[in-house]
Amino acid sequence: MEQTKEHENQHNPHAEKEGAHRPRILWINCRLLHPLIGGDRLRTYHMLRILKEWFEITYFCPRTAEDGAEAVARAAEYSDACVTYPHRFTPKGSPRFFAEVIANCIAGAVPYMAKKYRSRRAGEWLEKELRETRYDLVVCDYLVSLVHVLELRVSKMPPVLVFQHNVESLIWQRHAAAAGNPVKRMIFRRERDLTLRMEESCATLAAGQVTVSPLETQYFRDERGMKNVLGSVPTGVDCEHFQPTPEKTEPYTMAFLGSMDWEANVLAVQGFITESFPAIKARFPEAKFLVIGRNPPGWLRETAANDPSIEVTGTVDDVRPYLARAAIMVLPLSVGGGTRIKVFEAMAAGLAVVSTPTGVEGLPVVHEEHAWIASTGTSFTEGVLHLLAKPEARQTMARRGRELVEAEFGWRRAAEIFRGYCMELIPGAVPR
């Protein structure tokens, strides 16, 4: 195990001001947070930076060969101590990966997406740490992080809070419905069933659950009958970091922002290129499509190499220069769930947004006011064409989107709400 700590005597004005020790949280996650790529990492990072004012946080996660020393060192930005365990993931798409997935479909007790994080060393460290150190709360960041807690043998376990970034079973259900390959469909359905079982364990093992949207809170409470869902935390965005730059905008450039090693994003981009982009280029020959996101698949890179109107960035240190070029953010998602940070980042950066209902699911955006929301491929294309043809309407929508996120969606508000849920579960704590 590798452990880093901030100085014990580091000045903490917030703890001093409140006149009491900070409650201690063991925060279990599935990765280090740097580089800050993807909405999920951004959400956890920004919330933890603020939660650290009120809680003493030990951050526990795997460390892979790809994680550099900087990623561990920068954990001091969001935790008081960072403990990592060495772990190796089977390369996605390799023969061994497919063999493991099939074996888990046949005999697995938990979904493969969670099983791949299991580690004997991690379990041993957690059991020892929880016996020897008094924690007030254990937070499992993501459903998959619960895999470490399921098999712990600790007599006095602190209350557990599961932070559900998605309704994972619904995502697998959508993947199964969209799969044309029968083997893939079978795998997705089995992963859905195992995920449903793991979600059900949250209702009994966890003291509380928190989601990322009121819609998902309602789903767990009403459709799944879970009594321990405390509520949701809103999506946040740093409006000082993301600023409109109209002088840099290319009026016929559209962008997609998202990790391109996630199948939902791959399907969205593929669908846009084949179904919408040809009609857009026929109307506006100068149109360009900019795909911003890490690990794009080979077919996408090849498509971009053969079509100068499509640009694929791969991993970038800062998305802002690329967002600055775009007039419209397109979110043609048919599969997905959870955090929608990319929507609010685009709005904060002054882009108009065209999205499917799935792309803005659970967000308080109004059609034609904050975004153009279209449920079919044809209406999605029409929305993009409408905004490209009418720059004043596009700029008005972009301005209203920016006003929405400025007024309602800062990270401190999200962290304060999450803090309240934590205090509800800590024995003897006064809810705030």
N, C-alpha and C positions, 0 to 999 in steps of 0.2 A: 504494500500500500504506500502511496505517496501522499504526504500531507503538507499543506502550507498554511501559515497563520499570519494574521496581522499582529502588530505589536500589542501585547496585552494592555499596555497603558495608553493606547491611542485615545486621544480626546474624542468623546462622543457627546456633542452638545445636546442632542435630542434626548439621550438617556439621562443625562445630568439634569436637564430641564424637568423631566417627568419625575425625578426624585426616586427612582426605583430601578432594580436590575431589569435588564431586558429578558423577557421569556425566551427560552432556548428552543430552537426549531432544528430538527434534522430534516434537511430538504433532499429528497432522493430524486435524481433525474437520470435521463438516458444519455446525456452528452454534456461536455463542456459547452459554454455558450459562445465562445469566440472561435472563428469569426462570426460576427452577427449577421448571419445569412438566414433568411426565412422568418416569417411572421411569428412562428412559435418561439424561436430563440429571442426575438426582440421583445415579445410580451413578457417572458420570464425575466429577462435581463432588466428591463425598465422597472418592473414591479419589485424585483429583489433589491435593486439599488435603493429604493425608497423604504421597503419593508425592513431593511437593515438598520434604519434609524430606530425602529421600535423593537426588533427582535435580534437575538444573537443567533446567527445562522451558520450551521455546518452543512456544506454542500457536498453531496456524495454522488459519484457517477463513474462510468467506465472511461478509460483513457486508451485510445488506439494509437497505432504507429503514426497516423496522420496528424494527431494532436501535438502541436509544438509546445515548447516551453512557454511561449507567450500566452497561449490559451490558459495554461495553469496559473501563471503569474497574474493574469488579469482577472482571475476569479476573485481576487481581493477587492475588486470593484463592487461585487455583489454578495460577498460572504465574508464571515469572520474566519472561517477555516474551510479549506477545500481538501477533500480526501478522494483520491481516485484509485481504481483498481485496473490493472492491465487487462485488456480484452481484445480479442480478434474476432471480427465478424466475417462470416463466409461471403466471398464476393457475390453480389447479386448477379444472377444470370449464369453463373458457373454451373457445371454438372453437379458439383457437390451441393450447391444451393438448392437446385431442383430436387435432388435426392432427399435433402433434409426437409423440404416443404412437403413432399409426398409422404415421407415417414411420419411427419407430424399430423398430416391429414388422417392417417390410418390409426395412429396410436397416441396422439398428443392429448394432454389434459388442459393445456393452455394454448392460445393462438401462437403461431410461429413468430408473429411480430413481437410478442413478449418473451417467448422462450429463448430467442437469440440473445437476450441480455442476461440470462441465468449464468451465475458464476459461483463456484464453491467458495472461492476466496472472498467474494463479496458477502455471501451469507454468513461466513464465519466472522468477518469484521463487524457486520451489523449486530449480530448476536452479542459479541463481546462489548461493543460500544454501548448498546442499550442496557446491558447489565451493569456496566461500570460508570456510566454518565447519565445524569438525570436530564432528560429532555421533557419539555412541556408538550410538545406536539411533533408528530412525524407527518411531513407533507410528501405525498407521492405525486410528482409532477408528470402527468400523463398516466393513462391507464396501465401502460406497459411497465411502469415503475413499481406497480403493485406486485409484480412477480417476485420481487425481493422480500416482500413482507408475508406472502402467503405461507411460506414454510418456516418462518422464524419460530424458535422455541424460547420465548422470553416470558417469564411469569408475570412481570409488571410492565406490560406494554403501554406506552403513552397513547393517547388518542391519535387516530390516523385520519388525515384529510386527503382526499383524492381530488386533484385538480384536473378536470376533464376538459382538455382542449378541443375535443371532438366527441361526437357520438360515433365511436369507431365501428360499431356493428352496422349502422346505417350506411357508412361508407363502403363496407364490404358488400352489403346488399346491393348498393348502386353499381359497384364493380361487377357483381355477378349478373345483374340485369343487362349491363352494357357489353358483356363478354360474348364475342362471337364463337370463340374456340370452346368446345365442350369440356376439355380438360381444365382450362382456365376457370370456366364457370363452376366446375366441381370444386376446385381448390378455393375459389372465392367464397362459395357457400359454406364449405367446411370452416374456413377462417371466420366467417360471420357467426356460425354456431358456437365456436369456441370463444369468440369475443363476447357474444351474448352471455355465455356462462361466466366469463370473467367479470363482466359488468354487473351481473347479479351478485357476485361475491362482494362487490362494493357496498351493497345494501345491508350486508350483515357484518362484514369485517371492519368497515370504515365508520368512524363516528360522524363524518360528514363528507359531502361532495359539493364541489363548486364547478359551474360550467362557464362558458364564455359568451352565452347569449340567453335572454329570457326564453326564446323558443326551445332551446335545448333543456333548460330547466323544466319547462312545462312538459316536454316529452318524457323525461325521466320520472317526473312526479305523476303525471296523468296516465300515460300509456304504459309505463313500466311499474307504477305503483311504489316507487321508492320514497320512503319517508324521510330519509336523511339528506336530501338535496337542499342545501342551505340557500342557494340562489346563484346569481351569475355576477361576473365582473365585466364592465364594458370594455370594448376595444379602445385602445389609446393610440395616440400619435404625437410625435414631437413637432409641433408647428413652427418652432424656431429653426429646427434642423431642415425641415422641408418647406421651401418657399417658392411661390410662383416666379418664374423667370420668362415672361412673355417675349422678351427680346431674343431669346434663343429658340423659340418654338418653330418647328418645321410644320407648316399648316396641314400637310397631308400625311404626316407620320403617325402611326398607331403603335402602341406598345403593349406587351404582355409582361408582367412581372411575377415570377414565381420559380421555385426550385424545379428544374427540369429532370430531376431523377424521381419525381413523384408522378405516378401514372395519371392521376386526375389532371394534372397540368399538361402532361404530354398529350392526352386525349383532347384537351381543350384547344391546344395550339394546332394539332393535326386537323381537327375539325374546322378551325377558322381558315387555315391555309387552303383546304380543299373545297369548303362550302361557301365562304364569304369573300375571301380575298380576291378571287378571279373577277367577281362582279364589281368589287370596289375599284380594281385596277382598270376595268373596262370603262368605268365612268370617270375615274381620275387617274390617268396614266402615271402621274408623278407620285402616286401613293407608295408608302414604304411601311413595312412591318418589322418592328424591333422586338426581339425576344430576349428578355433580360433574366438570366437565371443560371445557376450552376448546373454542371453535368448534363448538357443537352445530349440527346441520343444521336447516334451516328447518322441516321436517316435525315435528321433535322439539319445537321451541319452540311450534309451533302446537298440538301435542298437549297440551303442558303448559298452554297458555293456555285450552284447553277442558276441562281436567280438573284440578280443584284438588288432587287426591291425587297429582299428579306435579309435581315441582319441578325445574327445570333452572337451574343456577347460571351456566353460562358460565365464563369465566376468573375465578379467585379468587386473591388474594394468599396466603392461608393456608387449607389444606384442613381444619385441625383443628377449627374450630368446626362445620363441617358433619359431619365424622365423629363428633363428640361427640353429635350428635342421633340418630345411627342405632344401632339395636340389632344389625343384621345387614348385612354386606357381601355383595352378590351378585356373582358373577363367572360369568355364563352364556356364557363364550367358547366358540365352536366353531372359530374360526380364531385363530392367534396363535403366539407363540413368544418365547424369550429371557427378558428380565428380568421378574421377578414381584414387583417392589418393592411394588406396591400391596397384595399379600396380606399382607406382613409389616408394612406401615404400619397396615393395618386391625387386625391382631392386636396390635400394640404399643399401639394406641389403645383396645383393650379390646372390639373388635367380634367377634362370632361370624361365621364365614365359611361361605358356601354357594357351592360352585364346581363347575364341570365339571372332568373330568380335565385338559383343556387349560389351564384357568385356573391350576392348581397344578403343571403339568408340570415335572418335574425338581426339585421341592421336597420335603423330607423331612417331609411332613405326613401324618398318619394319620387315616383316615376315622373320624368320630365322636369322635376324641380332640382333634385340633387344628382340624378343619374337617369340614363335611358335604360329601362328594364324590359327585356324582350325574351319571350319564352321559346321561340322557334328560330331555326336557322335563317329563314326568310326575314322575319321581323328584326332579328339581330342585325342582319346586313342592312336593312332599311334604316335602322337607327344610326349606324355608322355613316351611311350615305347622307342622311339628313343633317348630321352635325358637321360633316365635312363641307356640305354645300352651304351651310348657314353659319358662318363664323360668329356672328353676333349671338345667336342662340347658344352656340357652344361655349362662348365666353361667359354668358350669363349663368349657364348651368355650372361651369367651373367655379365661378365666384360664389354661388350659393353652396356648393359642396365645401369649399374652403371655409365659409362662414359657419357651416354646421360643425365641422370638426374643431374649429377654434373655440366655439361656444361650449361644447359638451364633452369632448373626448381627450382630455389630458391624462397622462399616466398617473399623476398623483391621486386623482379621483379613483382610478381603478385600484391602486394600492391601498387606499384608505378603506375601500369596500372589502377588499380581501382581508385586511387587518381585522375588520370587525368579525368576519367569519372565523378567523383563527381564535380570537378572544372568546367567542361563544363556546369553543371546544376545550379551551385550556382550563383544567380544574382550578377553581378559586379565583380565576381572573375576572375582572370587572369588564363586561362588554362595553365597547366604545363605539 
